[in-house]
Amino acid sequence: MTAEYKVLGDVAVITMTNPPVNGLGFSTRVGITDGLAKAIDDPAVKAIVVTGAGKAFSGGADIKEFGTPKALQEPILLSVILALEASTKPIVAAMHSVAMGGGLELALGCHYRVAAPGTSIALPEVKLGLIPGAGGTQRLPRVLGVETALNMIVSGEAVKSELLAAAPGQKLFDKLSASAESLFDEAVEFARSVAGKTGEALPLVRNLPCKHPQGDAYFQFAKNMVAGMSKNYPAPLQCVAAVQAATQMKFDAGMAEERRIFTSLMFTPESLALRHLFMAERAASRIPDVADDTPQRAIKSVGVIGAGTMGGGISMNFLNAGIPVKILEMKQEALDRGIATIKKNYESQVKRGKLKQDKYEQRMALLSTTLAYDDLKDADLIIEAVFEELGVKEKVFKELDRVAKKGAILASNTSTLDVDKIAAFTERPQDVVGMHFFSPANVMKLLEVVRGKLTAKDVLATVMTVAKKIKKTAVVSGVCDGFIGNRMIEQYSRQAGFLLDEGALPQQVDKAIEKFGFAMGPFRMGDLAGNDIGWAIRKRRATEIADMKYSRTADKLCELGRFGQKTGAGWYDYQAGKRDAIPSKLVNDMIENHRKELGITPRKISDEEIVQRLVYALVNEGAHILEDGIASKSGDIDMVYLTGYGFPIWRGGPMHYASQVGLYNVAESMKRFAKNPHDDAAFWKPAKLIEQLVAEGKSFS
């Protein structure tokens, strides 16, 4: 059992012991109720303290039990809370560090609550597409007031205990301890002070009043506000409905309404997607053959080669984390420009109140520059962010091999090139790894960690830890052209080109996929990233894979010098100083003329077909990536697309989305697309993995 029971004189102590956050799994729930029964049956025990061991009171549900029968095995959390409320002896919750979700609901079922300062208090279920399901929407408004409670429930954000304790009229805490260290002793002493109280003398949160002075008018205002901010997510509005029920119904009826809403949300596509994201994000950090206790290398200083957009953004990540950075450039002017951009970025944050002046100064003090490779000799990690051409990388890595100290990790920010070839430029391939940051590197969460065939396990373990320190979502990829993200986006982009050849225009394609939920369609994305980048890749690929079929429209666009926003013209026209994409008659005429050259009679293409061809292209290539062992699990692919490519979060990533649509349906659509004479029939043959899963009635997840 993951709960311990002991008696200190006349006080029984039940301690949850389910690290890391004392999740309320079946074993913990049984431990609490068993301990409670012992305490009630023991005449020497006059009061009970419930607390959590280690770094949390309780973080709520045990994620290891999500979706398993154990999650519904009695006693469920609701039953545990009812048992606490029914206790004939006073129960004190000793809350510290983290009291979130079911953990907070558990505490609200106790008669009294003593909290340590600095405790994070939250009901974050909305972030999983749910509402609190064990009384949180009914009890929290009774102890904090309707508005404060509703704000916490709708946002899911944590609030520190001392802020809540200072709120006028709050009944969440009966006492705030002097410190975290003294919490336990103070909670036991508090329990002794209320020992002997029984029956109606024991306070229950359920018996407190719950009203808002403006009543329905307030809730209508709240619904209007929430609806405007959560159009793709049903849970926030349902949070409002559940709290409104707390003000209009008797407690038990409100609880039944909360449970009805919670159950109805459990199987919505949005909640399934958000719960998948929650699990996939945590699973991404685990590498199947790299143990959690793998020794790691110390990263106390970082070298960055290149002071351009990527190099500067990469540097800021480490400066933000308090790690010294030395930037290398070949020319002083380039170095000066790069440092000026970093300063400008930080100064903008200061101006907007996002960064304090002293923090800005601390970060800039950690930054140094050099024009000489030899000055990187003491760096623990060196990341190159130079031009994406293998010959340029070769020169860099030969120099790094010469100057870097033994044990230094040498990383390439390449987005498509062969990391094994790059590693072979050195005498220490075991120390070489890909660290593919996404632009802007100081903003985007995704970091593709590219594992070469000789990359050492301690290097991988170290880089994954570093990624967490600089607040990145790291996903491990094997070596192939484009790794996970760009290998898949190539097929997506090819389909976008074929759609133009067949009758669509850039604005129709972009609008269709943006309506589906992408942050940006393929043509707006191309204009933002620079169409010349894709052009260079296609030219390189043409020498390597001669039979790869592409639409020629993107090449024709680049031949006109229309590289995107940076040149003021791409698939769209742009006005100086603005980013608004204006449909271009010149581009539309070019596309129409190209169709005539190909002898294609344009046809009307539905938005549904556009979405399916773009998304299923990602899915089929993703399946090939899994087959090839480039990604170890489908959730990793989803994380790449959710955090790096603007795939709609409420759809859970391409692989999860395909599973929700049904892989049989996806495969049938692919077979239909293969009959299109202007598409690439060979590509649309469903991957063997998809065929296998369809035959077995399974999904990616």
C-alpha positions as CSV (number, residue, x, y, z in Angstrom):
1,M,0.0,0.0,0.0
2,T,1.2,3.5,-0.9
3,A,0.0,5.1,2.4
4,E,1.5,4.7,5.8
5,Y,-0.3,4.7,9.2
6,K,1.2,5.6,12.5
7,V,0.0,6.9,15.9
8,L,1.6,9.7,17.8
9,G,-0.1,9.6,21.2
10,D,-3.7,10.6,20.6
11,V,-3.2,11.6,16.9
12,A,-3.2,9.1,14.0
13,V,-1.2,10.2,11.0
14,I,-2.0,8.9,7.5
15,T,0.8,9.7,5.0
16,M,0.5,9.2,1.3
17,T,3.7,7.6,-0.1
18,N,3.3,7.4,-3.9
19,P,6.1,9.4,-5.5
20,P,6.7,11.6,-7.2
21,V,3.5,13.6,-6.4
22,N,1.5,11.1,-4.2
23,G,-0.9,10.4,-7.0
24,L,-4.2,9.0,-5.7
25,G,-4.0,5.6,-7.3
26,F,-5.9,2.5,-6.1
27,S,-3.2,1.5,-3.6
28,T,-3.1,5.0,-2.1
29,R,-6.9,5.3,-1.9
30,V,-7.0,1.9,-0.1
31,G,-4.2,3.0,2.3
32,I,-6.1,6.2,3.2
33,T,-9.4,4.4,3.9
34,D,-7.7,1.5,5.8
35,G,-5.8,4.0,7.9
36,L,-9.0,5.9,8.6
37,A,-10.8,2.8,9.7
38,K,-8.0,1.9,12.1
39,A,-8.0,5.4,13.6
40,I,-11.8,5.4,14.1
41,D,-11.6,2.0,15.8
42,D,-8.8,3.0,18.1
43,P,-10.2,4.6,21.3
44,A,-6.8,6.1,22.1
45,V,-6.9,8.2,18.8
46,K,-8.7,11.5,19.3
47,A,-7.8,13.2,15.9
48,I,-6.3,12.3,12.5
49,V,-3.8,14.1,10.3
50,V,-3.6,13.3,6.5
51,T,-0.5,14.4,4.7
52,G,1.9,13.5,1.9
53,A,5.5,12.3,2.0
54,G,8.3,13.9,-0.1
55,K,7.7,16.8,-2.5
56,A,3.9,16.9,-2.5
57,F,0.7,16.7,-0.4
58,S,-0.9,15.2,-3.5
59,G,-0.9,16.1,-7.2
60,G,-4.2,14.3,-7.8
61,A,-5.0,11.3,-10.0
62,D,-2.2,8.8,-10.6
63,I,-1.4,9.1,-14.3
64,K,-0.2,5.5,-14.4
65,E,-3.8,4.5,-13.9
66,F,-5.3,6.8,-16.6
67,G,-7.8,4.8,-18.7
68,T,-7.3,1.5,-16.7
69,P,-9.9,-0.4,-14.7
70,K,-8.0,0.5,-11.5
71,A,-9.0,4.1,-11.9
72,L,-12.6,3.0,-11.3
73,Q,-12.0,0.4,-8.7
74,E,-13.5,1.1,-5.3
75,P,-12.8,3.0,-3.2
76,I,-12.7,5.7,-6.0
77,L,-11.7,9.2,-4.9
78,L,-15.4,10.2,-4.3
79,S,-15.8,7.3,-1.9
80,V,-12.6,8.2,0.0
81,I,-13.8,11.8,0.4
82,L,-17.2,10.6,1.6
83,A,-15.4,8.4,4.2
84,L,-13.3,11.5,5.4
85,E,-16.5,13.6,5.7
86,A,-18.2,10.8,7.6
87,S,-15.4,10.4,10.2
88,T,-16.5,10.7,13.8
89,K,-13.1,12.1,14.7
90,P,-11.7,15.4,13.4
91,I,-9.4,15.1,10.3
92,V,-6.8,17.7,9.5
93,A,-5.1,17.9,6.1
94,A,-1.5,19.0,6.4
95,M,-0.9,20.5,2.9
96,H,2.5,21.3,1.5
97,S,4.4,21.8,-1.8
98,V,1.6,20.7,-4.2
99,A,-2.1,20.2,-3.5
100,M,-3.7,19.9,-6.9
101,G,-6.7,18.3,-8.6
102,G,-7.8,15.3,-6.6
103,G,-5.3,16.2,-4.0
104,L,-7.0,19.5,-3.3
105,E,-10.4,17.8,-3.5
106,L,-9.2,15.3,-0.9
107,A,-8.2,18.1,1.4
108,L,-11.5,19.8,0.9
109,G,-13.2,16.7,2.2
110,C,-11.3,17.0,5.5
111,H,-12.7,18.9,8.4
112,Y,-9.7,21.2,8.8
113,R,-6.8,22.3,6.6
114,V,-3.3,23.6,7.7
115,A,-1.0,24.6,4.8
116,A,2.6,25.4,4.5
117,P,3.6,28.7,2.8
118,G,4.5,28.3,-0.8
119,T,2.1,25.4,-1.4
120,S,0.8,25.4,-5.0
121,I,-3.0,25.1,-5.0
122,A,-4.9,24.2,-8.2
123,L,-7.7,22.4,-9.9
124,P,-6.0,21.9,-13.3
125,E,-8.5,19.4,-14.8
126,V,-9.5,21.9,-17.5
127,K,-6.1,21.4,-19.1
128,L,-7.1,17.8,-19.7
129,G,-10.4,18.8,-21.3
130,L,-12.3,18.0,-18.1
131,I,-13.8,19.6,-15.0
132,P,-12.9,18.6,-11.5
133,G,-14.8,15.4,-10.8
134,A,-14.6,14.8,-7.1
135,G,-16.4,17.8,-5.7
136,G,-13.9,20.6,-6.7
137,T,-16.5,22.7,-8.5
138,Q,-18.9,22.4,-5.5
139,R,-16.6,22.8,-2.6
140,L,-13.9,25.3,-3.7
141,P,-16.6,28.1,-4.3
142,R,-17.8,27.5,-0.7
143,V,-14.4,28.2,0.8
144,L,-12.9,30.9,-1.5
145,G,-16.0,32.6,-2.9
146,V,-17.5,32.0,-6.3
147,E,-15.4,34.4,-8.4
148,T,-12.0,33.3,-7.0
149,A,-12.9,29.7,-7.3
150,L,-14.3,30.0,-10.8
151,N,-11.1,31.8,-12.0
152,M,-9.0,29.0,-10.6
153,I,-11.2,26.2,-12.1
154,V,-11.5,27.8,-15.6
155,S,-7.8,28.6,-15.9
156,G,-6.4,25.5,-14.1
157,E,-3.5,27.7,-12.9
158,A,-1.9,27.3,-9.5
159,V,-2.1,29.9,-6.8
160,K,0.3,30.0,-3.8
161,S,-1.2,29.2,-0.4
162,E,-0.2,32.5,1.2
163,L,-2.1,34.5,-1.4
164,L,-5.2,32.5,-0.8
165,A,-4.8,32.6,3.0
166,A,-4.7,36.4,2.8
167,A,-8.0,36.6,0.9
168,P,-10.8,38.2,3.0
169,G,-13.4,35.6,4.2
170,Q,-11.5,32.6,2.9
171,K,-12.3,29.3,4.6
172,L,-9.9,27.1,2.6
173,F,-7.2,27.2,5.3
174,D,-7.8,27.1,9.1
175,K,-4.1,27.9,9.6
176,L,-1.0,28.8,7.6
177,S,2.1,27.2,9.2
178,A,5.1,29.3,10.0
179,S,7.2,27.3,7.5
180,A,7.3,24.2,5.4
181,E,9.6,22.6,8.0
182,S,7.2,23.2,10.9
183,L,4.0,22.2,9.0
184,F,3.8,18.7,10.4
185,D,4.3,19.6,14.0
186,E,1.8,22.5,13.7
187,A,-0.7,20.2,12.0
188,V,-0.4,17.6,14.8
189,E,-0.8,20.4,17.4
190,F,-3.8,21.8,15.6
191,A,-5.3,18.3,15.5
192,R,-4.9,18.0,19.3
193,S,-6.6,21.4,19.7
194,V,-9.8,20.1,18.0
195,A,-9.6,16.6,19.4
196,G,-12.9,15.6,21.1
197,K,-15.1,17.3,18.6
198,T,-17.6,14.9,17.0
199,G,-20.8,14.8,14.9
200,E,-22.3,18.2,14.0
201,A,-19.5,20.0,15.8
202,L,-17.2,18.9,13.0
203,P,-17.2,21.5,10.2
204,L,-17.9,20.2,6.6
205,V,-17.3,22.3,3.5
206,R,-20.5,20.9,2.0
207,N,-22.5,22.7,4.7
208,L,-21.1,26.2,3.8
209,P,-23.3,28.6,1.8
210,C,-22.5,29.2,-1.9
211,K,-24.0,32.2,-3.6
212,H,-23.0,35.1,-5.9
213,P,-24.7,38.5,-5.2
214,Q,-25.4,39.0,-9.0
215,G,-26.6,35.5,-9.5
216,D,-27.5,34.5,-13.1
217,A,-26.2,37.9,-14.4
218,Y,-22.7,37.1,-13.2
219,F,-22.7,33.7,-14.7
220,Q,-23.9,35.0,-18.1
221,F,-21.1,37.5,-18.0
222,A,-18.7,34.6,-17.1
223,K,-20.0,32.4,-20.0
224,N,-19.6,35.2,-22.5
225,M,-16.0,35.8,-21.4
226,V,-15.0,32.2,-21.3
227,A,-16.7,31.4,-24.7
228,G,-14.6,34.0,-26.4
229,M,-11.4,32.5,-25.1
230,S,-12.1,28.8,-25.5
231,K,-13.9,28.2,-28.8
232,N,-12.2,24.9,-29.5
233,Y,-12.5,23.5,-26.0
234,P,-15.8,22.6,-24.4
235,A,-14.5,22.1,-20.8
236,P,-14.0,25.8,-19.7
237,L,-17.7,26.6,-20.4
238,Q,-18.7,23.4,-18.6
239,C,-16.6,24.6,-15.6
240,V,-18.8,27.7,-15.4
241,A,-22.0,25.5,-15.6
242,A,-20.8,23.3,-12.8
243,V,-19.9,26.2,-10.5
244,Q,-23.3,27.8,-11.3
245,A,-24.9,24.5,-10.3
246,A,-23.2,24.9,-6.9
247,T,-25.0,28.2,-6.4
248,Q,-28.4,27.0,-7.5
249,M,-28.7,23.4,-6.2
250,K,-28.4,21.6,-2.9
251,F,-25.0,20.1,-2.4
252,D,-25.8,16.5,-3.4
253,A,-27.6,17.6,-6.5
254,G,-24.7,19.9,-7.5
255,M,-22.4,16.9,-7.0
256,A,-24.5,14.8,-9.3
257,E,-24.5,17.6,-11.9
258,E,-20.7,17.9,-11.6
259,R,-20.4,14.1,-12.2
260,R,-22.7,14.2,-15.2
261,I,-20.6,17.0,-16.8
262,F,-17.4,15.3,-16.0
263,T,-18.5,12.0,-17.5
264,S,-19.8,13.7,-20.6
265,L,-16.4,15.4,-21.2
266,M,-14.4,12.2,-20.6
267,F,-15.0,10.9,-24.2
268,T,-15.0,14.2,-26.1
269,P,-12.3,14.3,-28.9
270,E,-10.8,17.4,-27.2
271,S,-10.3,15.7,-23.8
272,L,-9.0,12.5,-25.4
273,A,-6.5,14.7,-27.3
274,L,-5.4,16.7,-24.3
275,R,-5.0,13.6,-22.1
276,H,-2.9,12.0,-24.9
277,L,-0.8,15.2,-25.0
278,F,-0.3,15.0,-21.3
279,M,0.9,11.4,-21.4
280,A,2.9,11.8,-24.6
281,E,4.8,14.8,-23.3
282,R,6.0,12.8,-20.3
283,A,6.7,9.7,-22.3
284,A,8.8,11.7,-24.8
285,S,11.6,12.1,-22.2
286,R,12.0,8.3,-21.9
287,I,14.4,6.6,-24.3
288,P,13.8,2.8,-24.4
289,D,17.4,1.7,-24.1
290,V,18.7,4.6,-21.9
291,A,18.1,3.9,-18.2
292,D,16.9,6.7,-15.9
293,D,20.0,6.3,-13.8
294,T,22.4,6.7,-16.8
295,P,25.4,8.9,-15.6
296,Q,25.3,12.4,-17.1
297,R,27.9,14.9,-18.1
298,A,28.0,18.3,-16.3
299,I,26.9,21.2,-18.5
300,K,28.2,24.4,-16.8
301,S,29.1,26.4,-19.9
302,V,27.9,26.4,-23.5
303,G,29.6,27.5,-26.8
304,V,27.4,28.6,-29.7
305,I,28.8,28.9,-33.3
306,G,27.0,31.5,-35.3
307,A,25.3,34.7,-34.1
308,G,22.5,34.7,-36.6
309,T,18.8,34.3,-35.9
310,M,19.2,30.7,-34.8
311,G,22.5,31.1,-32.9
312,G,21.1,34.1,-31.0
313,G,17.9,32.3,-30.2
314,I,19.7,29.2,-29.0
315,S,22.0,31.3,-26.8
316,M,19.0,33.0,-25.1
317,N,17.7,29.6,-24.0
318,F,20.8,28.9,-22.0
319,L,21.2,32.5,-20.7
320,N,17.6,32.3,-19.4
321,A,18.5,29.1,-17.5
322,G,21.5,30.8,-15.9
323,I,24.1,28.9,-18.0
324,P,27.1,31.0,-19.4
325,V,27.3,31.2,-23.2
326,K,30.2,32.1,-25.5
327,I,29.2,32.9,-29.1
328,L,31.7,32.4,-31.9
329,E,31.5,34.3,-35.2
330,M,34.0,34.7,-38.0
331,K,33.6,38.5,-38.4
332,Q,33.1,41.2,-35.8
333,E,30.3,42.8,-37.7
334,A,28.2,39.6,-37.6
335,L,29.0,39.2,-33.9
336,D,27.9,42.8,-33.2
337,R,24.6,42.3,-35.1
338,G,23.8,39.1,-33.3
339,I,24.5,40.6,-29.8
340,A,22.4,43.6,-30.7
341,T,19.5,41.3,-31.7
342,I,19.7,39.5,-28.4
343,K,19.7,42.8,-26.5
344,K,16.8,44.0,-28.5
345,N,14.8,40.9,-27.7
346,Y,15.5,41.2,-24.0
347,E,14.8,44.9,-23.9
348,S,11.4,44.3,-25.6
349,Q,10.6,41.8,-22.8
350,V,11.6,44.4,-20.2
351,K,9.5,47.1,-21.8
352,R,6.5,44.7,-21.8
353,G,7.0,43.9,-18.2
354,K,7.8,40.2,-19.0
355,L,11.4,40.6,-17.6
356,K,12.8,42.6,-14.8
357,Q,15.8,44.9,-15.5
358,D,18.0,43.1,-13.0
359,K,17.3,39.7,-14.6
360,Y,18.1,41.2,-18.1
361,E,21.4,42.4,-16.7
362,Q,22.2,39.1,-15.1
363,R,21.5,37.3,-18.4
364,M,23.7,39.6,-20.5
365,A,26.5,39.2,-17.9
366,L,26.5,35.5,-18.7
367,L,27.1,36.2,-22.4
368,S,30.6,36.5,-23.9
369,T,31.9,36.5,-27.5
370,T,34.9,35.4,-29.5
371,L,36.3,35.3,-33.0
372,A,38.6,32.3,-32.3
373,Y,37.7,28.6,-32.0
374,D,40.4,28.1,-29.4
375,D,38.3,30.2,-26.9
376,L,35.7,27.4,-26.9
377,K,38.2,24.9,-25.4
378,D,36.5,24.9,-21.9
379,A,32.9,24.6,-23.0
380,D,31.0,21.6,-21.9
381,L,28.5,21.7,-24.7
382,I,29.1,23.4,-28.1
383,I,26.2,23.9,-30.6
384,E,26.8,24.9,-34.2
385,A,24.1,27.0,-35.9
386,V,25.8,27.7,-39.3
387,F,24.7,27.5,-42.9
388,E,22.8,24.3,-43.8
389,E,25.4,22.8,-46.1
390,L,27.5,19.7,-45.4
391,G,30.8,21.3,-46.5
392,V,30.3,24.2,-44.0
393,K,29.5,21.7,-41.2
394,E,32.6,19.7,-42.0
395,K,34.9,22.7,-41.5
396,V,33.2,23.6,-38.2
397,F,33.3,20.1,-36.7
398,K,36.9,19.5,-37.7
399,E,37.8,22.7,-35.8
400,L,35.7,21.6,-32.9
401,D,37.4,18.3,-32.8
402,R,40.7,20.1,-32.6
403,V,39.9,22.5,-29.8
404,A,37.1,21.0,-27.7
405,K,38.1,19.4,-24.4
406,K,37.7,15.7,-23.9
407,G,34.1,14.8,-22.9
408,A,32.6,18.0,-24.4
409,I,29.3,17.4,-26.3
410,L,29.4,18.6,-29.9
411,A,25.9,19.3,-31.2
412,S,24.6,20.3,-34.7
413,N,21.5,22.4,-35.2
414,T,21.0,20.8,-38.6
415,S,17.4,20.5,-39.7
416,T,17.9,17.9,-42.4
417,L,21.6,16.8,-42.8
418,D,23.0,13.4,-41.9
419,V,24.3,13.6,-38.3
420,D,26.3,10.4,-38.8
421,K,28.3,12.1,-41.6
422,I,28.8,15.2,-39.4
423,A,30.0,13.0,-36.5
424,A,32.4,11.3,-38.9
425,F,34.2,14.6,-39.4
426,T,35.5,14.1,-35.9
427,E,37.6,11.5,-34.0
428,R,34.9,11.4,-31.3
429,P,31.6,10.5,-33.0
430,Q,30.3,9.2,-29.6
431,D,30.2,12.8,-28.4
432,V,28.2,14.2,-31.4
433,V,24.5,14.6,-31.4
434,G,21.8,16.6,-33.3
435,M,20.0,19.4,-31.4
436,H,17.5,20.7,-33.9
437,F,16.0,23.9,-32.4
438,F,13.0,25.4,-34.2
439,S,12.7,29.1,-35.1
440,P,12.4,31.4,-33.2
441,A,14.6,29.2,-31.0
442,N,14.1,31.2,-27.9
443,V,10.3,30.8,-28.2
444,M,9.5,27.4,-29.8
445,K,9.2,24.6,-27.3
446,L,10.3,21.7,-29.6
447,L,13.8,20.3,-29.6
448,E,14.5,17.3,-31.9
449,V,17.4,15.4,-30.3
450,V,19.0,13.4,-33.2
451,R,20.7,10.3,-32.1
452,G,23.6,9.2,-34.4
453,K,24.5,5.5,-34.7
454,L,27.5,6.1,-32.4
455,T,26.0,8.8,-30.1
456,A,26.8,7.7,-26.5
457,K,24.0,7.0,-24.1
458,D,25.3,9.5,-21.5
459,V,25.3,12.2,-24.2
460,L,21.6,11.5,-24.9
461,A,20.7,11.4,-21.2
462,T,22.6,14.7,-20.7
463,V,21.0,16.5,-23.6
464,M,17.5,15.4,-22.5
465,T,18.1,16.8,-19.0
466,V,19.5,20.0,-20.5
467,A,16.4,20.3,-22.7
468,K,14.3,20.2,-19.6
469,K,16.4,22.8,-17.9
470,I,16.0,25.2,-20.9
471,K,12.2,24.4,-20.9
472,K,12.1,22.6,-24.2
473,T,10.0,19.5,-25.1
474,A,12.7,17.1,-26.3
475,V,11.9,14.3,-28.7
476,V,14.5,11.8,-29.8
477,S,14.8,11.1,-33.6
478,G,17.0,8.7,-35.5
479,V,19.1,9.8,-38.4
480,C,17.3,10.2,-41.8
481,D,16.8,13.1,-44.2
482,G,14.7,15.7,-42.3
483,F,14.4,13.6,-39.1
484,I,10.8,13.4,-37.8
485,G,9.3,16.8,-38.4
486,N,10.9,17.9,-41.7
487,R,10.7,14.4,-43.3
488,M,6.9,14.5,-42.7
489,I,6.5,18.1,-43.7
490,E,8.0,17.4,-47.1
491,Q,5.1,15.0,-47.9
492,Y,2.6,17.6,-46.6
493,S,4.2,20.3,-48.8
494,R,4.2,18.0,-51.8
495,Q,0.5,17.5,-51.4
496,A,0.0,21.2,-51.2
497,G,1.8,21.6,-54.5
498,F,-0.3,18.9,-56.2
499,L,-3.5,20.6,-54.9
500,L,-2.4,23.8,-56.8
501,D,-1.8,21.8,-60.0
502,E,-5.2,20.3,-59.8
503,G,-7.3,23.4,-59.2
504,A,-6.8,24.9,-55.8
505,L,-5.2,28.3,-55.0
506,P,-2.9,29.0,-52.1
507,Q,-5.5,31.0,-50.1
508,Q,-8.1,28.2,-50.4
509,V,-5.5,25.5,-49.2
510,D,-4.4,27.7,-46.3
511,K,-7.9,28.7,-45.2
512,A,-9.0,25.0,-45.2
513,I,-6.2,23.7,-43.1
514,E,-6.3,26.8,-40.8
515,K,-10.0,26.1,-40.3
516,F,-9.1,22.6,-39.3
517,G,-7.0,24.2,-36.6
518,F,-3.4,24.6,-37.9
519,A,-1.8,27.8,-36.8
520,M,-0.7,28.5,-40.4
521,G,-1.4,26.9,-43.8
522,P,1.5,25.5,-45.9
523,F,1.8,28.6,-48.2
524,R,1.7,31.2,-45.4
525,M,4.2,29.0,-43.5
526,G,6.5,28.8,-46.6
527,D,6.4,32.6,-46.9
528,L,7.3,33.0,-43.2
529,A,10.2,30.4,-43.2
530,G,11.5,31.4,-46.6
531,N,10.6,29.6,-49.8
532,D,14.2,29.5,-50.8
533,I,14.9,27.0,-48.0
534,G,12.6,24.4,-49.4
535,W,13.9,25.2,-52.9
536,A,17.5,24.4,-51.8
537,I,16.3,21.1,-50.2
538,R,14.4,20.1,-53.3
539,K,17.5,20.8,-55.5
540,R,19.6,18.7,-53.2
541,R,17.0,15.9,-53.0
542,A,16.7,15.8,-56.8
543,T,20.3,14.6,-57.0
544,E,19.7,11.9,-54.4
545,I,16.2,10.7,-55.2
546,A,15.6,11.2,-58.9
547,D,12.1,9.7,-59.0
548,M,10.6,11.9,-56.3
549,K,7.7,13.7,-57.9
550,Y,7.0,17.4,-57.1
551,S,4.8,20.1,-58.3
552,R,6.9,22.7,-60.1
553,T,4.9,25.7,-58.9
554,A,7.1,26.2,-55.8
555,D,10.3,26.3,-58.0
556,K,8.7,28.7,-60.4
557,L,7.8,30.9,-57.5
558,C,11.4,31.0,-56.4
559,E,12.7,31.6,-59.9
560,L,10.7,34.8,-59.7
561,G,12.6,35.7,-56.5
562,R,9.5,35.5,-54.4
563,F,11.1,34.0,-51.3
564,G,8.4,35.2,-48.8
565,Q,8.0,37.8,-46.2
566,K,11.7,38.7,-46.2
567,T,11.5,39.8,-49.9
568,G,8.0,41.3,-49.6
569,A,6.6,38.7,-52.0
570,G,6.1,35.0,-51.9
571,W,2.9,33.0,-52.4
572,Y,1.3,36.2,-51.2
573,D,2.1,39.9,-51.6
574,Y,3.1,41.8,-48.4
575,Q,3.1,45.5,-47.6
576,A,6.2,47.0,-46.0
577,G,6.2,46.6,-42.3
578,K,3.1,44.3,-42.3
579,R,2.7,40.5,-42.2
580,D,-0.8,40.4,-43.7
581,A,-0.9,37.8,-46.5
582,I,-2.5,39.4,-49.6
583,P,-3.6,37.0,-52.4
584,S,-1.4,37.7,-55.4
585,K,-2.8,37.9,-58.9
586,L,0.7,37.3,-60.3
587,V,1.0,34.1,-58.4
588,N,-2.5,32.9,-59.2
589,D,-1.9,33.6,-62.9
590,M,1.5,31.7,-62.7
591,I,-0.3,28.7,-61.3
592,E,-3.0,28.8,-63.9
593,N,-0.4,29.0,-66.7
594,H,1.5,26.1,-65.2
595,R,-1.7,24.0,-65.3
596,K,-2.1,24.8,-69.0
597,E,1.5,23.7,-69.6
598,L,0.8,20.4,-67.9
599,G,-2.5,20.0,-69.8
600,I,-4.5,19.8,-66.6
601,T,-8.1,21.0,-66.6
602,P,-8.6,22.5,-63.1
603,R,-11.4,20.9,-61.0
604,K,-13.2,22.1,-57.9
605,I,-11.5,20.7,-54.8
606,S,-13.4,20.6,-51.5
607,D,-11.9,21.8,-48.2
608,E,-12.4,18.2,-46.9
609,E,-10.2,16.8,-49.5
610,I,-7.6,19.5,-48.9
611,V,-7.5,18.6,-45.1
612,Q,-7.4,14.9,-45.7
613,R,-4.6,14.9,-48.2
614,L,-2.5,17.2,-46.1
615,V,-3.1,15.5,-42.8
616,Y,-3.0,11.9,-44.1
617,A,0.2,12.7,-45.9
618,L,1.7,13.4,-42.4
619,V,0.1,10.2,-41.0
620,N,1.4,7.9,-43.8
621,E,5.0,9.3,-43.5
622,G,4.7,9.2,-39.7
623,A,3.9,5.5,-40.0
624,H,6.9,4.9,-42.2
625,I,9.0,6.7,-39.6
626,L,7.8,4.3,-36.9
627,E,8.5,1.4,-39.2
628,D,12.1,2.6,-39.8
629,G,12.7,3.1,-36.1
630,I,13.3,6.9,-36.5
631,A,10.8,7.5,-33.8
632,S,10.2,5.0,-31.0
633,K,6.5,5.7,-30.5
634,S,3.6,7.5,-32.2
635,G,3.3,9.9,-29.3
636,D,6.7,11.3,-30.1
637,I,5.6,12.2,-33.6
638,D,2.5,13.9,-32.2
639,M,4.7,15.9,-29.8
640,V,6.8,17.1,-32.7
641,Y,3.8,18.4,-34.6
642,L,2.0,19.8,-31.6
643,T,5.0,21.8,-30.3
644,G,6.9,22.5,-33.5
645,Y,4.5,22.7,-36.5
646,G,1.3,24.2,-35.2
647,F,-0.9,21.1,-35.4
648,P,-4.1,21.9,-33.4
649,I,-3.6,20.8,-29.8
650,W,-7.3,19.9,-29.4
651,R,-6.8,17.2,-32.1
652,G,-3.9,15.6,-30.4
653,G,-1.3,15.4,-33.2
654,P,-1.5,13.6,-36.6
655,M,-1.1,10.1,-35.3
656,H,-3.6,10.5,-32.5
657,Y,-6.0,12.2,-34.9
658,A,-5.8,9.3,-37.4
659,S,-6.5,6.9,-34.6
660,Q,-9.6,8.9,-33.7
661,V,-10.8,9.0,-37.3
662,G,-10.2,5.3,-37.5
663,L,-7.2,3.8,-39.4
664,Y,-9.5,1.8,-41.6
665,N,-11.1,5.1,-42.8
666,V,-7.6,6.7,-43.2
667,A,-6.3,3.8,-45.3
668,E,-9.4,3.8,-47.5
669,S,-8.9,7.5,-48.2
670,M,-5.3,6.9,-49.1
671,K,-6.3,4.2,-51.6
672,R,-8.7,6.7,-53.1
673,F,-6.0,9.3,-53.4
674,A,-3.7,6.8,-55.1
675,K,-6.1,6.7,-58.1
676,N,-5.6,10.5,-58.7
677,P,-3.6,10.7,-62.0
678,H,-1.9,14.0,-60.9
679,D,-0.8,12.7,-57.5
680,D,1.9,10.3,-56.4
681,A,0.2,6.9,-56.4
682,A,3.2,5.1,-54.9
683,F,3.2,7.4,-51.8
684,W,-0.4,6.8,-51.1
685,K,0.0,3.1,-50.6
686,P,-0.7,2.8,-46.9
687,A,2.4,2.0,-44.8
688,K,2.7,-1.6,-43.8
689,L,2.2,-0.5,-40.1
690,I,-1.2,1.0,-41.0
691,E,-2.2,-2.1,-42.9
692,Q,-1.1,-4.3,-39.9
693,L,-3.0,-2.1,-37.4
694,V,-6.1,-2.1,-39.5
695,A,-6.0,-5.9,-39.9
696,E,-5.7,-6.2,-36.1
697,G,-8.3,-3.7,-35.3
698,K,-5.8,-1.5,-33.5
699,S,-4.7,2.1,-33.5
700,F,-1.3,3.9,-33.1
701,S,-2.0,4.5,-29.4
